[in-house]
Amino acid sequence: MENTRKISILQIDEIRWFNVGAWYAVSLSRGLVELGRRVVFVAKGDLPPAVAAREAGLETRSDFTFSTWRLVAESRKLAELAQEVKADVICAHRAWSMNVAIGARMMLPAPGPVIVRARIDIRPIKSGAGNRFIYRRMVDGVVTPNSVSAARHEEAMGIPPERIKTIPGGVDTEIFKPGDSTRVVWEEWGVPTSALLVGLVARLDHVKGHGHFLKAAALVNKEFPQAYFAIIGEETNVKVADLEREAEKLGIRSKVVFVGRRSDVHRCTAALDIGVIASTGSEALSRVALEYMSCELPVVATSVGGIPDVVEDSKTGLVVPPANPAAMADAIKKLIKRQEAAKSMGIEGRKRAESLYSRKALASKTADFYLELIERRLAKAKKQ
């Protein structure tokens, strides 16, 4: 499919916080602009996705409320915007956005723009009759971040496989890359130069498995006392004080660094020797796995969500069962013992990040899919 046709795209995301779906939407939009597409990022007020889009230099419209009671008015406003920018595609990143997009197209002359639902969510899709009708009859294509989600859409919704595209990725390989920040970061954290640093980058939430990580760290530390452990991320549903007490009970408090939220997370990530994902759920698209790989780190990750699609076991890292500290510890120890193999995994991970999961790769694959859907919709309109 020729990838140079000029197309105009509306990306809609009305979520209230900057989660992985919003990150995906902003990253995708940046990549599409870099490919020469016109993208207007439609968001809600001054909420984090709108702020992130503006900070990324994207053309942004944030005067939408996405109120349940304003479906018709919001659809009319979106239809007017679609006409203004001559939109070829409306990509909705949330369910309500999809409803507004459908309403807008119904107000426009046929055939109207293609409607794409980007569903960056590991939760099972609601498969009621109404939702099945919308997905099968009103939505032209669905983008998912992993094979599990793609299979659910095909099986539960009856969507033909050619209308579903699995496109993970979006990591900025120019920011997340091997660097020389290790010495500075380690000095700041009080990590000795003779240490080996194993890190977990994730918000402090029960689903991210920090407790399992600490138990694994204690097991690793018994055999490798030179190992240190970093926990990087902001408090949400878990408090740092609780994790500190857990580390104290396990006898490794002096070996664990609690970093908190960082604006320079790319430097912190690049300073690690091994990157760990201890999640017990979630992970529709493991952004952190991509960032570890982009920084040339070997990865130890649990087999949840879309992680097995991204972390190739024994090639870019080791995949272990969730909620199993012993298995996680064994994987970390294996990487410490086999440093050449670990280094090779890191190098292979960086190659995969650049070729498969970079922002450019994400945008290029998505643009190709958009063009397929546009051509298919135009051909269908000609037959009618």
N, C-alpha and C positions, 0 to 999 in steps of 0.2 A: 504494500500500500504506500503510495507516495506521501511523504511526510512533510511536504513544504507548502501545501495549500493553506492560505490564510483563513483561519477560523476564529470566531469570536465566542468567548465562553463566559458564562456566569457560574461562579462557584458559590454555593449558599451554605452557610454554617451558622446556625442560631444557638449553639450550645453556650452555656454560661461560664465555662472554665476552659483552660487550655489543656485539654487531655490529648491522648494520642491521635484521636480522630481529627481534632482541630490542627494539631501539628502536621498531620498528613495533608490536610486541605491547604494549609499555608505553603508547605513544602512543594506540593504538586503545582500550586498556582505560580510560585516563583519559577519552577522549572519550565512551565508552559510559556511564561513570559520570555524566559531565556531562549526558548525555541522560536520566538517571533510571533506567538499568539497574543491576541488581546484578551486579557482576563480581568473581569470585574469581580472582586471579592465582596459578596453580600453578607453582612453580619448584623449583629444586634447591638445598637447603641455603642457604648464604650466598654463592652465586655472584652475579656482577654483575647478571643480570636480576632476581633476587629482591631484591637491595639497591635497585636502581633503582625497582622496583615499590613497595617500602615507602617510599622517599623521596618517591615521587609520591603517597603517601597511599592507595594501593590496599589493599584487603583481600587479604592474601597468605597462601598456604599453602606452606611451604618444607620440609615433612617428607617429601617424596618423593625417592627415590634414582634412579629410572628405570634401575635395573640390569637388564641383559639376563636375569639369572638370577631376577629377581623380578617377571616379567611378571604372573603370576597374582595375587600378593600386592598389587602396585601397582594392578592393575586393580580388585581388590576394594576397596582403599582409596579409589580414585577413584569407584567406584560408590557407596560410602557417603557420600562428600562430595556427589556429585550428588543423592542422595536428601535429604541434609540441607538443601541450598540450593534444592531443587526446580529443578534445572538444566534449562533448555529447550535449551541449546546447549552443546556442548563443542567448542571451537576449538583444534586442535593446530597448533603452529607448527614442529614437527619430526617426523621420520618415526617415531621411537620413541614420542613423545607420542601419535601417531595410533594406534599399536598398543595402547597402554594405554587410550586412549579407546574403541576398538572392543571391547576385552576388557571394559571397564566396562559398556558398553551391553548386552552379551550377558548380563550378570548382573542387569540391571534389568527390571522389567515392561515389556511392549510398550505403546506404540511406542518409548518411551525418548527421550532427547534427540537432537536433530540433531547430527551430527558434521560439522564443517567442517575442512578442511585449508587453512591459510594458508601458502602456499609462497613465501616471499620470497627467492628463490634464482634466479640466472640460469643455473645449470648445468642441462644436459638431464636430464629425469626418467628414472629407470630404468624401462624399458618391458617388463620380463619378464612372463610370464604371471601370476605371483603378485601383482605390483604392480598390474597391470591389473585383476585381479579385485577387489582391495581398493578401488581408486579407483572402479570402476564399480558395485560391489555393496554396499560397506560404508560408503562416504563419501557424504554427502548433497550436499556442495557444496565447491568449491575457490575460494579467493581468491588471485589473482596480482597482482603489482604493475605488470605491463606487458603489452603485446599480444603480445610475442614468447613469453613464458612461457605465456600463455593459449592461443596457437596450438599450442604443443608439447603441452600437456595434451589438447587436443581431438584432435590428429592422432595422437600416440603412444599415448594411453591410451584413445581412443574415448569420451571423456566428452562427453555432449550439451552443446552450448553454453549452454543455459539453466541448467546446473549449475556454470558457471564465471563468475566475476565478476572483472573487472580493477578494482582499487581502489588506486591509488597515494595517497601523501600522508601527512599526519600532522604537518606542520610547525607549530610553535607560533608563529602570526603575531603574538602579543602580545609575545613575547620577541625573535624575529627580525623586526626592523622598521627602517625608516630612523631614524637617531638622530643625536644631536649628539656622538658619542664620537670623531669623527675627530681633532680637535685634540689631545685627551689621548692617544689611542693613537699618533698620529704622533710626538708629542713623546717618548713612551716609546721608540719604535723608532728615533728619530733621522732621521725622514723630513722633509725641508724642506716648508714650507707651499706652495711653488710646484710641488711634484711632482704626479704622477699615479700612483696606486698600483694595481697589478695583483696579485691574490692567488690563491693556490691553497691551499684548505683540504682536507687529507687526511692520513691516517696515512702515515708514510714507508715505503712499500712499492713494490716494482718495478712492480706492476700499476697504480699510481696515476700513473705517467709523469712523475715529477719531473725526470728527465733531459731529456725532450722539452720540458718547460716552460722549463727553463733555456736550452736552445738557442733556443727561440722568443723568450725574453726578450732574449738577445743580439742577435737580428735586429731586434727592436723598438727596442732601445736605440740602435742605429746611426742610426735615423731620428728617434727621440724621446728624446734624452738626459735629458729631465726625468722619464722614467718610472722608477719604482722597483717592486720586486717583493717580495712577502711570501710565505713558505712557512710555513704554520701546521699543525702536527700533530706527534704523538709519533713517536719512533723505533720501528720494528718491524723490518722486514727490510732497511732502508736506514739508514745512519748519516748524521747531519748533517755530520760531518767529510768524508765522501765527496762530498756535494753542495757543500760549501764549496770543495773542491778543484776540482770541475767548474766552479763559477762563476768561480774564479780563472783557470782555463785559458781560459775564454770572455771574460775581461776585464771581467766585470760584478760582481765580488765586492762592491765598494763600493755597488752598487745593489740588492743582495739582502739582505733581512732574514729571518733564520731564527728563528722565534718559538717553536717547540716546542709542547707541549700546553698548552692554556689552558682554565681553568674559565669564562672569560668570552668564549667563542668567538663569542657573538652580538655583542658589542661590537666584536671584531676584524673580524668579517665586515662589519658595518655601516660600518666605517671604510674599506673598499675602494672603488675606483671601478669596477673590472671584476673579476668572479669567473670563474676558469678551472677547468675540469675536464679533466685531461690523460690520463685513464685509458686503458689499452690493453685492458682487459677488465673483468670484474665488473660492478658498477653495475646490479644487479637493480632496485633503487630508489635513485636518486641523491638521498640525503638532502641533500647539500650543494647540489645544483642547486635544490632547493626552498628551502633557507635563503638562497641568493643571491637568488632571485626575491623571497622574502618581505622581504628587506632592500632591495628596489628596485634591484638591480644588474643591468646587462646581463651576459649570460653567454656565454662562449666554451667550448664543450664538445665532446668527441669523440663520434662516433656509435656508441657501444657500449652494449650492454644496453638498459635502459629509458630512456636519456637522450632519444632522439628523441621518445618519448611525452610527455616533460615540457618540454623546451626546444623551443619552436616556432621553427624557423629563420626568421630575419629579423623575427620579431615579439617574442620575449622574449630573443633572443640569436642567436648564430651557431653552427652545428654544423659541425664539421670532421672529416676522417678521423683515425683514431688513428695514433700514431707518425709524425706528419707535422709537425715543428716549423715548417716554412715556411708551411704552411697555417694553423697556429695563429697564427703571427706576423702573417700577412696579416689575419686576422680581428681580432686585437687592434688592429692599426694602423688598420683600418677604423673601429672604434669610437672610437679617439682622434681620428681626422680628422672623424668625423661625430658630434659630441657631442650635437647635438639628437636625432638618431636613436637614439643610445645611451640618452639620457635617456628617450625614449619607450618603448624596449624595457624599461627598468627599471620604469617605471610600469605597463606592461602585465603584466610579470612579477608585480608585487605584486598586481594585480587577480586574476590567475589563481591565485596562491597562496592568496588569501583565499577565492575562490569554489570552487576545485577541490581544493586540496591542504591545506587547514587541518585541524587535528585534528577540528574539528566536522564538516567535510565527509566526512572519512574515517569517522568514527563513524556519521554519518547514513546513508551509503551502505551501510555494513556492516550496520547494524541492519535496514535495509530488506531486504537479502539474507537475513539470518537469518530474518526474518518470512516471506519467500516460502518458504524451505525448511521452516519449521515447518508452515505451512499445507499444503504439498505432502505432507509426511510424514503429517500427520494425515488428509488425504484418502485417501492410499494405505492407511492402517491401517483406515479405515472400509470400504473395498472388500474387504478380506481377511476 
